[in-house]
């Protein structure tokens, strides 16, 4: 069932609650791919009813980012969701979410602001205000849907860590379920932004996962110095790659490491053909 | 019933929810007086079950403010609540609310940040970060108790406006009920901070309500120029009064007015014996 208004969603969920059914939420910006579908499958396994939100959230994009050209494929998204047995696809307008004619800024809107320590690193360094926008819309969706469980992909590792922190800090009564990255056979992590790439760009983009897998195998062979592990990346990078960051940090707290251990995560952000791609890998797990 | 942990509160409320009982929350910092009791009475009238939170919230006090000396009278508070038929008094420790040993700053905690426009005026000008602290703890209490209704006093007018805005902006599924200011016969608005005052100070403090009532009666007699209305205050002020602000603004949006109208509110903040006191009055209502 495709719903566009908060009121309709709340009415439907109220009925489910009366029947004591559990509810799962999969927040997405649409342009659904197999990564999203893995979240939806997990939600279907876990909950009696599943809501997928499909909303390209303006307040998490910077002024020079790809909000306008971000892929919007609602018809296809709805078909994929129906096939998977999703109960509600919630696709609100920006006016529905933020109020008619509301100027979208800190001057006029209440924001949820994650801790500076979690924000002023990795993706947050180049994407000022991004995680404020993410937390704000996610908390809004939580309050609209009031799910028991919400499902997020490990692909956006910093995002999941920040959302888990928000849930703890604000006592949000929802369990966050984190699902593994889904990759193409080539190793490329699925992303809605992959469709911006040409065939050549897709080849160049493989370097992200290659660098991460190589770091992991070096770690498994006994190299633990973070600097040494990071240096292994430079063999892979060419002039087609505009590296934004490559870091090895604690997978729960994002704290820097000098030596990698089984609690470490390696994260990379790199532009290929001007498209900003991210990927990550846990060093301690198979 | 006096409870100190989030877990106990949630368990009790879960039982009420199973019985389809409505829940009201009265957030307080304790030191309960007749102003709080009017909120509690309203909550008892409105809801099947009433929770009073009693927590002096560290993150809404500035470094030079009165957090340490703020009155703490839990035993008396509990007695007053029992007499009024309150079902739960929730009195958590700071560790329970913010985590054991957690440093209380934007570096480490997720904050709820109300819009700059609502914050950078009136009390917010002198109390940097105050309303971030208020919104954060209120949203936490909302998430812990998940009430149907929450009750706030008009005494803290800017606070209620900001909390209503937060509820709209973040789609919080709770109805905010605003209750009128309770005054002593002298006109003095009740406040936990009144107990800092000497007898002479209490006399000097009467000037706040006198100024506001005089502005209202001038308005009723046809004076609408905000500047002219504000000037009427100076007859009342002596060297015992350290005026922080006197403003006449829109009662819903806090927007400045040039001419007062029936949607206007007059607000004052003034120190007497070093004690910061606030008061306000609607111009358009009897």
Interface residues (C-beta under 8 A of the other chain):
Chain A: X6 X10 X99 X106 X107 X108 X109 X110 X111 X112 X113 X114 X115 X116 X117 X135 X136 X139 X140 X143 X144 X146 X165 X166 X168 X169 X170 X171 X172 X173
Chain B: X6 X10 X99 X106 X107 X108 X109 X110 X111 X112 X113 X114 X115 X116 X117 X135 X136 X139 X140 X143 X144 X146 X165 X166 X168 X169 X170 X171 X172 X173
